[in-house]
Structures are given as structure tokens and as C-alpha cells.
């Protein structure tokens, strides 16, 4: 049930930072419901070509973008939007845009994800005419970290999630974030989210301290050993999750080359995601390797289709050249932890 977080004007200042809602033990949202609702997009892509007689029978899939991207930039031109609705049981895909191009405070971004999970679950419930409806969540890069934070502190949202899949998710920080912030500190500053994705950040420590260092729902972590952004060993895997390296001999093999961002368009990764959505993460541990064709092509799913992943370096460069918009809101230190995470 959606909670009403409206308060009397005299109490507004007291609720400037999240506190525990005694009714639900979840932190109160600091972002407005209107803003969070407006951040959700569900593109109108028919799933009528799926093998299911019931369009979107497989349910709703929420896509959560990585650093410096919107939901559209991260996912629109990938198989998760263009192909997933038509596969298996058929799926309804939606994405959420996180504040400040996913460069702002991870804690605030997590509010958007927690809200989106509840909102889309309620929407699915109305569509089904059912009293209960879970959704699936896929997070790329920082998006996986944001989802894990949301599930850890907004505990009531866990029962609304069927499966959570991380794609190169940096659950334990990123060397790229550390290098970026250390090199820019004292010059331009750094985006809040970059500070928070450092290996020894207060945010990562708080997540681990409060139990977020393990799977909280049915979770699968799919990652690549040739990830140029997540250098720390084990950062993209999660204890208690089904952890799947694309270069594993049972998946695509040691010669399969996938970068941090190209994982969103990788055929092998997509096939693993689809298998997990259809069968569950524990049943999707492969008994043998996929063929080279399956790991590199979508030809059996859709002919002559090419997908496009985000080139993060080019995107940052272009947008900074345009209007320096991405420098707005940069800080010289990590944002403080919200009271509920201290």
C-alpha cells in the first residue's frame, strides 16, 4: 500500500532528512512523489510476438541505469528494451531516471528505486486484478549498487521483488571512482556518486555494516573479467547471489571479451538474464557452455539487429563540451550518510 508522506508545514524542517517511519520501518522519502513518479518511463513496446498468449505474462522489469546515464541512454538501444518484451513469456520493461544523471547522492537515487518498485508493483497488481504482484529489477553498474541500497534500507520493498539481476554492478566500489576522485580532488571536485562508489567510502562501509553485503532477494550477479571499471576483485559479485562470470568455461569461455558498458548489449549476458527471468537464478547455472554464436549474436532471436551500448568516455566528453552541465553539483567530499544509515 502506498504510504502518504505528507506532513504539516511545521514538521517539514524536521523531516528534511529521512527518519524511520514507525508504520513501516522504512526511511521516509525526501524526494517528492511527483518527481519520483515522473522519473519512471514504460515505453510502449508490444510483446505480442512472444511465445506467450498473454502479453507481458512474465511481468514487469525495472531497468536501473549506471553512472552518468539516464535510463534511456543506458537501455533504450539495448536488447533489454528492444528485444526482451518479445522473448519467453513476454515482459513489460520500464526504466527509472535517477537524479543528476545518476551522478548525485546514491542515497537519494535509492529513494527513486524504492518508489519505482512499489509503484510498478501496484500497477502490475491493478493490471492482473491480483492482491500481490512482484516485479523484476535489473541494475547496470552503479544501478546495481543503488538497488542493493534501496532493498537494504527500504525492507518492505523486498517482498515486491521477484528477482534482482546486477550487470557489472559495483557492490563493493570501483577503482575508476577512486582514480577519478583522487585525480580531481582540489581541482574540480567530484560527482557525489563517484565519491560514494570508492572502495573505502562511508556509503560502502554503511551498506556492509547494515547487512547489504549479501543477497537480500533472489539475486544474480553477471559480470565480466575484462571489466575496465570494476578492477577490485569480487566487486561485481555478491555473497548469497548466483554469481556468473561471462568468461566462465560453463558460459562463454575465457576468450569472450566484454567491457563494463558493452555488457548491456552482450548476447551471452542477455541470454543469461532471460534464462534467469524465465526459470529463476538457482536453475540458471549452466551445465555446459553456450556456443560462440549464442554468446556473440542475437540472430536466432531477431535477424540483422544491432544494439548500441553507451560509450561513457565519449558521452562525458560531449556533454562537458556542450555546456559543462555535468560539473554542476560536483563536491569536494563524500556526502554525509543519512541518519538511517549511520
PyMOL commands that set and color helices and strands:
alter all, ss='L'
color gray80, all
select helices_A, chain A and resi 9-15+33-38+71-75+79-82+84-86+99-102+106-128+142-153+155-160+175-184+192-196+202-209+262-265+267-279+282-284+292-296+312-323+325-327+339-341
alter helices_A, ss='H'
color red, helices_A
select strands_A, chain A and resi 40-41+60-64+92-96+135-140+161-167+219-223+242-245
alter strands_A, ss='S'
color yellow, strands_A
deselect
rebuild
show_as cartoon
